[in-house]
Amino acid sequence: MQKIGILGGGQLGRMLLQASANYVVETYVLENDSDAPAAHLCHHFTKGDIRNYDDVFNFGKDLDAITIEIESVNVEALEALEKHGVRVYPKPSAIRIIKNKIKQKEFYKESEIPSPTFIITQNKEELLKLEDFLPAVHKLGEGGYDGKGVEVIRSKEKIDKGFDTPAVLEKMVEIEKEIAIIVAKNDAGELAIFPAVEMLFDQRLNLLDFQISPARIEKNILWKAEAMAQKVVECLHSPGLFAVELFIDRDKNVWVNETAPRVHNSGHHTIEANYCSQYDMLWRIMLQYPLGNTAPIIHSSIVNILGAEGFSGEAKYDGLGEVLKMDNVFVHLYGKALTKPGRKMGHVTILSNEPQELIYKANKIKNILKVVS
């Protein structure tokens, strides 16, 4: 029986472990919170810091393979594990590029992958001299996650909101649509591409609000986006699962925004809506089985369940019963005991081949289901 480890025990690890039940595999999780969403679903839980070299190396040294559910891991330890003979998905070289937004942007430029124009800033003093580059988005080089570490700077009056550490100042794109494409690659170099999803964001929290799959875009734009996502993964020279986020601007140009080297929020719907989910696909890759069928069974939408404003403490789910009565609606709660404003507490997947029904139900669920304390 293969021994597979996951660095991180959040909701992505939880759903990855739920998919592992279909396989004969022994699962291990490293996480510093023994009550994390994934902690009680694995065979073996180790309390430790995924950013600490010794914790990561000692956790992984006797495993067959290891993966991540968040980028902020100790890459040096993963490199040592790779030399030790442990299969790492994705390769540490790919994680090293992606986890640092400066390196990630330079990677797109060197690989001739269209991405918004950028300037690297080392501190706020350098930023203050770049008024002429505005409007732009300032992104922390490392440490940003789920909308944190990103500042939209539209005018010189807001420039002081930027970061005083190494960061990327990216020229703002007039976005018509944001999409994401998940690409799977196995050890043999074979690829499987999931249908593009259309993402709609909560501008206040800078978090995914809800999404629709497949994305409602013209075929020629879709083909261009798929080709770009495929090129990103091929240029990373690594097996694994990658979520490539892209912008479509008002002139129908396609730009790569960011890449995640792991299962991703934009792929949650695949659990119910696709023949092979993103989680099942990653197990197939790690266990060295054939890649799965990425085709959609039915169109779908996702609504994120976020902690309501003004509530912090033990989580309670107002309106949950009403949502559970709805047809073709699937609720996923992440098992987090405590809520706070904007915290991801779960998601709801809606299935329908009628786009208007997906949007109607998504908005209805957002108004009904509240996480309070």
N, C-alpha and C positions, 0 to 999 in steps of 0.2 A: 504493500500500500504506500502510495506516495505521500510525503509530508510536505505540505504547502503552508507558508506563512504569509500573513498580511500585516504590514506596518500601518497601524492606525485602526481605531475601533469605532469609528463614527457610523453614520447611517449607510454610507457606501459599503463599508465592510460588512455591515449587518445584512444588506441585500445580497452581497456576494456570497456570504455564508449560507443564506437561505437557498441560493441556487446550488450550492455544493452538495446539498442533501441528495441530489440525483446521481451523484458519483461516489465511487469508493475512494475516499481521500481522507487523510487525517489533517485537521486544520489547526493552525496556531495563530494567535493574535498578540501583538505587542502594542500596549497602550498604557498611558499613565493614569487612567481613570478606570478603576475596577467595576464601575457601574456604567461604563460607556455602552452605547447601543449594541455593539457587536460582542461585548464581553461574555455574555452567557450563551452564545450560539456556537462558539468554537469548541473543539475538543480540549484545547490547551490554551489557557490565558496566562500571559506574562505581563506583570506590571513593570513598566519601564518607559524610557524616553526615546522616541523614534529619532530624535536629533542627536542622541548621545552615541558616540562611536562604539564603546564597549557594549552598551545595551543592545544595539542593532547587530553587531558581529556575533555576540554570544547567543542571541536569539536565533540567528539564521544559520549558524555554522553546521548544524546537523540536519538541516532541511534539504529537500530535493529542489525546491523552487521557492521564490519569494516575490511578492508584489507590493504595491503601495496603494493607499486610498487617499493620500494627500501628498503634495510635492515636498513639504518641509521636512525631509528626512536626511539622515546623515549619508551623503553620497560616498564619502571615503570608505565607510564601513561596507556599503554595497559593492564598491569596487574590490575590496578585500575578499568579500564573499564570492564574487564572480571568479576571482583567481583561485579561490578555495574549491571551486567546482560546483557551487550553487548556481542554478539558473535564475537570473534576475529579470523580471518583466515589469516595465521595459528595462533595457540596459541602463546602467548608471550613466553612461555617456549621454543618453537621451534625456534622462532626468536632470543632469547637470545643465544642459542647454535650456530646458523648459522652466526649471524652478527659478531662474534669474531672468527677469523680463528684459534686462539689457542684453544678455547673451541671446535670448530668444529673438529679439528684434534684429540683432546682427546676423543671426542664423538665417532669417528670412531674406535679408539683403544679400548675403553671400550666396544663397541658394537660388536667387532671382525669383523669389516668390512674392507677388504683389502684396504689400502691406503699407499702411499709412506712413508718410514721411515722419521722421523722428529726429530728435536731438537728445544726446545723453547729458544729464546734469549731475554734478557731483554734490552740490549743496544749493541752498536757497539763494546765495549771493549770485551764482551763475544763472539761476532761474530768473531773477529780477531783471537781468539784462536782455531777456528774450521776449519783450513785449510784442515785437513785430511778428512773432511766430504764432500769436494767439488768433483765433480761439484754438485751444488744445486741451489734451488730457494728460495729466501728470500721473505716472504710475510708479510706485515703489519698485526698486530693483528686486528686492526679496522681501517676503513676509506678508504680501497682500493675499487676501483670500475672500471669496464671496462678496465682492464689492468693496472690501476694506483695502486701503492702500491705493485708492484711485480718487483723484480730485479733478473735476471738470473746471477748467479755467477759461471762461469766455471773454474776459476783459482784464485790463491791467489792474482794475480795482480788486479783483479776486486773486491776483497772482501770489499774494502773501499766504494763501491757503496751501500752497505747494509744499513739497517735502525738502528737508534740510539734509537728506542723505542721498546716495546714488539712486538715480531714477531715470525714467524715460519720459520725455515730453513729446507727445505724439500729436501730430496735426489732426484737428477734428474733421471727421468725415460727415457730410450731410447724408445721414443714413435713411434709406427707404425701408430696408428690412434687415434684421439680424437673423442669421441661420447658424445651425451647427450640423456637422457631419461626423459621425463616428466611423473610424476605419480600424479594422482588425488586421493584424499581420501575424502569421505563425512563424515558427523557426525555419521553415522551408522557404520563406519569403512570399508565400501566397497571401493575397489580400481579399477581404470581404468588406463591402461598404454598405452601411445602413442608410436608409432614405434620409434626406435632409429634413430637419425640423425647423420651424419658424418660431422665434423666441420673442416674447413681449416682456419688457422689463418694467419693474417698479422704479421710476426715476428717482424717487426720494431715498429708497433704501439701496438702489443700484443692485437689486437682486432679481432673479427671474421671477416674474409674476405668473404668467402661464404661457403655454406653448401649444403649437398645433403641428401634427405630423400626419402625412408628409407636408412639407412646406408648400405654400401656394405661390410658386414662381414659374416663370417661363422655362421651357425645356432647354433653350440655348444657354440661359444663365445657370440652370442646374448643372448642365454638363461642364461648364467652365468651373463652377464651384467644386464639383466632384473631382475634376482633374487637379485642381489646386490642393484639395485635401489629400489626395493620393500622393502628390509630389511632396508635401510636407512629411508624410509618414515615410516615404521611400528615402528621402534625404536624411532622416534621423537614423537610418540603418539599424533598426531595432525591431524585434517582435514585440507584441503587446497590443493594447487597446488604446486608441488615441481619439480624443474629441477635438475637432478643429472648428473653432468659432470664426465666422466670416461676416463681413458687412457687404450689403448691396447698396450702392449709393444711388442718388437720384438720376445719375446718367447711366445707370445699369452696369457700372463697373463693379467688379468683385475684388474684395480685399480680405486677406487673412488678418484676423484680430489677434487671437491667442490660441494656444493648443494646451490641452490637458493630457498628461500621459497616463490615463487611468479611466476607470468607469466614471460616468459624469451625470450631473443633474439632467442634462438634455436627453439622456437615454433611459430615464426611469420608465417611460411609457412602454418600452420594448418588453417588459415583463408580461403584460397582457396583450399588447397590440401586434407583436411580431412573432414569427415562427421561432426565432432564436433571440433571446434577450441579450443585452450587452453583458450581463453577468454570466450567463451560460457560455457566451462566446469566450470570455476571458478564461473560464475553467477549461474550455476546449483547448485554448492556446497553451495554458500552463501544464495541462496533462498530456499535451501533444496528441490530441485527437483531431479529426477533420474539422474544418471551420463549418459553422452552422449557416442556415438559410436566413438572410437578413430581411427578406421581403415582409411587408406589412400584411397582417391578416385583415385588418380593418383600420380606418383612420382613427386618430386619437388626439386627446388634449390632456395636458397636465396642469393642475393648480397646486402651487406650493402652499402648505399650511405653515403660516408664520405666527410667532408669538404676537399677540395683540398689544397695541400701544397702551401704556399705563399699567401693565400687569407683569409682575415679577414674583416668582415663587413656584409652589407646587402646581403642576400643569393640570388644567381641567378643560374638557373639550365641549364647549357649548354648541349645540346644533348637530352633534355627531349622529344621533339617531335619525334625524331627518335626512341627512345625506346618505346614510346607509340604506334608506328606503328607496332611493332613486335607482332606476334601471341602468344597467351597463356602466356603473360607477364603482370604482375599486379604491378603497381607503388604505393607505399605508402609513401607520404611525411608527415613529422611530424609537419609541421607548425612552425618551428623555424625561427624566422625572421633573426637571425644573424648566420653567419657561421664562423668557424675557423678551422685550419688544424686538421684533424682527428676527428672532431665532428660528431656524428651520426645525420644525417639529414633526413634519410628515409631508406627504403629498397625496393628491387624489388623481387617479387616471380615469378619463371619460372616453368611452368608445362609441363612435357613430360614423357612418359614411357621409353624414350631412354636416358640412362645416358650420352652418348657422346653429345647429343643435349643440355642437361642441362649444361654441363661443357662449351661447345662452346658458348652458349648464355650468360652464366655468365661472361665469359672472355670478350665477345664482349661488354656487357653492362658496365663492369668496364672501358673499353677503351673509350666508347662513352659518358657516363653520368658523368659530372663533376660539382661539386658545387663550384662556384666562387663568387666573389663580385664585 
